[in-house]
Amino acid sequence: MELCVIGAGYVGLVTAACFAQMGNRVVCLERDHVRLARLRQGQCPIYEPGLAALLQEGRRSGLLSFTEDWEQALARAEVVFIAVGTPSQEDGSADLQHVLAVAESLGRQLPRPCLVVNKSTSPVGTVERIAAQIGSGLRERAVAFAVEVASNPEFLKEGSAVEDFMRPDRIILGSDSPVARERLQRLYAPFVRNRERVLCMSPRAAEFSKYAANAFLASKISFINELAGLCAQLEVDIEQVRRGIGSDPRIGSDFIYAGCGYGGSCFPKDVRALIHTAEQQGYQPTILRAVQARNAQQKTLLFKALEQHFGGFLRERRVAVWGLAFKPGTDDVREAPSLVLLEALLDAGVRVQACDPAALASVAALYAQAVSSGQLTLVEDPYTCAEGADALVLVTEWKQFRQPDFRHIRGLMRMPVLFDGRNIYDPSELSSLGYLYHGIGRPVVGHCKVTAA
Ligand SMILES: NC(=O)c1ccc[n+]([C@@H]2O[C@H](COP(=O)([O-])OP(=O)(O)OC[C@H]3O[C@@H](n4cnc5c(N)ncnc54)[C@H](O)[C@@H]3O)[C@@H](O)[C@H]2O)c1
């Protein structure tokens, strides 16, 4: 099929590359000139496992191209995917300006009938708004054809986006039109060959399903984090409780890991947008508000624990931070728990040494002043990062941090104190190596005398 994908971000780029890999001709439209130039030079502008290779292949086969020119992007398109950002507005609602701007351009530019598919996470009723916007453009131009609009929310996860797109759990098609459904089913057929995973529903149900999924996952995280706080007070290890409840198939073992909070470009903004939608309807989103409040508190826990450990005197301390991306496998730091920690440490006059396998450039851009003053040092190697530190904090559980040589690290650090923001280490093993271990919702293990800064 001839496809156009609008937006070359995490979703658009993966969508375009994967559809091209399956033999479709895809033109991806991107308005950011820097990003576009990199894509045209064959570079992958984001860190996403497997994506660079797919982009190369799309380039070699000639099936994938990039442009900023609407005419070129739409010239042959049978299906147009919208994959632009829907960030939070100040009141928490989803900002649809990019989606609607695309709809306006489509109304002005579409040269012939096609199917428009919204992949951007958007509130219930957005498909209708896109259709109205395109319709008014077509009417102004007095063209005789109609354009159908469908919702096809995206469920890929950053860090495994290519894998998720290629082997989806489910594909949700929100359209009441049999023609549109059939066309999308045909397009997705190669991705779901061994099992029927395509779910057809109304556009509104599709739009709502995406928010429901993210809100549910965020709720699971905030639920276990809430219990972790209580565990900490009762001298119970939440990790044992997690295993105890996760073996029940009604609960399941995924997404019940206690930690320093969820971040990223989706969960926080989608929970906010759903709360806003509920409030607009005069409906009380009691659980969602609690999910959000718990997560905000959770993101401050590591700093509070550090503050308590140092008796409130943090100035001139050296703290090493492992992991800055909002989760492993990505360079994305949007709403990452690491940023809340960095901000608080820098404000408190702490000298921070941080490392991350993919997100250093994103963080350097956000904290340029702290980097240039020397208060924040960004390094690639976790061992260099730990040198001279009064405490080490694990924020993002990249594989690289899972089994470090803690015996060696103990010799590098000024004080062997570890704050495990993802509960990935064994407290008894660390205490036997001489560390003082703090987890999330776990008893503190080991001893370490705090010496002057
Ligand atoms: N990132 C994820 O893991 C993920 C997963 C599922 C769904 N989503 C949803 O998908 C949507 C896109 O998310 P993302 O993370 O890919 O966003 P992103 O910010 O990484 O990318 C959006 C891209 O669209 C481009 N863009 C914006 N307006 C444009 C226009 N008018 N013309 C051409 N290009 C334009 C931007 O320059 C940017 O490159 C959001 O609604 C998000 O909630 C994201």
PDBQT file of the ligand as one rigid body, heavy atoms in Angstrom, charges set to zero:
ROOT
HETATM    1  N1  LIG A 501       6.217   7.448  22.840  1.00  0.00    +0.000 N 
HETATM    2  C1  LIG A 501       5.478   6.388  23.118  1.00  0.00    +0.000 C 
HETATM    3  O1  LIG A 501       5.936   5.409  23.713  1.00  0.00    +0.000 OA
HETATM    4  C2  LIG A 501       4.030   6.331  22.689  1.00  0.00    +0.000 A 
HETATM    5  C3  LIG A 501       3.351   5.110  22.734  1.00  0.00    +0.000 A 
HETATM    6  C4  LIG A 501       2.020   5.071  22.329  1.00  0.00    +0.000 A 
HETATM    7  C5  LIG A 501       1.381   6.224  21.932  1.00  0.00    +0.000 A 
HETATM    8  N2  LIG A 501       2.062   7.398  21.920  1.00  0.00    +0.000 N 
HETATM    9  C6  LIG A 501       1.359   8.603  21.457  1.00  0.00    +0.000 C 
HETATM   10  O2  LIG A 501       1.751   8.846  20.105  1.00  0.00    +0.000 OA
HETATM   11  C7  LIG A 501       1.808  10.256  19.860  1.00  0.00    +0.000 C 
HETATM   12  C8  LIG A 501       3.205  10.630  19.390  1.00  0.00    +0.000 C 
HETATM   13  O3  LIG A 501       4.105  10.346  20.428  1.00  0.00    +0.000 OA
HETATM   14  P1  LIG A 501       5.693  10.370  20.212  1.00  0.00    +0.000 P 
HETATM   15  O4  LIG A 501       6.305   9.926  21.485  1.00  0.00    +0.000 OA
HETATM   16  O5  LIG A 501       6.025   9.688  18.942  1.00  0.00    +0.000 OA
HETATM   17  O6  LIG A 501       5.899  11.944  20.028  1.00  0.00    +0.000 OA
HETATM   18  P2  LIG A 501       7.243  12.699  19.606  1.00  0.00    +0.000 P 
HETATM   19  O7  LIG A 501       7.178  14.005  20.289  1.00  0.00    +0.000 OA
HETATM   20  O8  LIG A 501       8.415  11.814  19.816  1.00  0.00    +0.000 OA
HETATM   21  O9  LIG A 501       7.092  12.877  18.040  1.00  0.00    +0.000 OA
HETATM   22  C9  LIG A 501       6.164  13.680  17.412  1.00  0.00    +0.000 C 
HETATM   23  C10 LIG A 501       6.793  14.150  16.098  1.00  0.00    +0.000 C 
HETATM   24  O10 LIG A 501       5.789  14.789  15.315  1.00  0.00    +0.000 OA
HETATM   25  C11 LIG A 501       6.373  15.920  14.683  1.00  0.00    +0.000 C 
HETATM   26  N3  LIG A 501       5.288  16.855  14.324  1.00  0.00    +0.000 N 
HETATM   27  C12 LIG A 501       4.498  17.568  15.129  1.00  0.00    +0.000 A 
HETATM   28  N4  LIG A 501       3.610  18.291  14.425  1.00  0.00    +0.000 NA
HETATM   29  C13 LIG A 501       3.859  18.028  13.108  1.00  0.00    +0.000 A 
HETATM   30  C14 LIG A 501       3.296  18.447  11.892  1.00  0.00    +0.000 A 
HETATM   31  N5  LIG A 501       2.295  19.336  11.876  1.00  0.00    +0.000 N 
HETATM   32  N6  LIG A 501       3.815  17.981  10.745  1.00  0.00    +0.000 NA
HETATM   33  C15 LIG A 501       4.837  17.094  10.771  1.00  0.00    +0.000 A 
HETATM   34  N7  LIG A 501       5.418  16.644  11.896  1.00  0.00    +0.000 NA
HETATM   35  C16 LIG A 501       4.939  17.100  13.049  1.00  0.00    +0.000 A 
HETATM   36  C17 LIG A 501       7.325  16.465  15.736  1.00  0.00    +0.000 C 
HETATM   37  O11 LIG A 501       8.303  17.297  15.169  1.00  0.00    +0.000 OA
HETATM   38  C18 LIG A 501       7.914  15.162  16.299  1.00  0.00    +0.000 C 
HETATM   39  O12 LIG A 501       9.051  14.742  15.600  1.00  0.00    +0.000 OA
HETATM   40  C19 LIG A 501       1.399  10.920  21.176  1.00  0.00    +0.000 C 
HETATM   41  O13 LIG A 501       0.038  11.172  21.152  1.00  0.00    +0.000 OA
HETATM   42  C20 LIG A 501       1.704   9.854  22.211  1.00  0.00    +0.000 C 
HETATM   43  O14 LIG A 501       0.911   9.982  23.368  1.00  0.00    +0.000 OA
HETATM   44  C21 LIG A 501       3.371   7.477  22.277  1.00  0.00    +0.000 A 
ENDROOT
TORSDOF 0
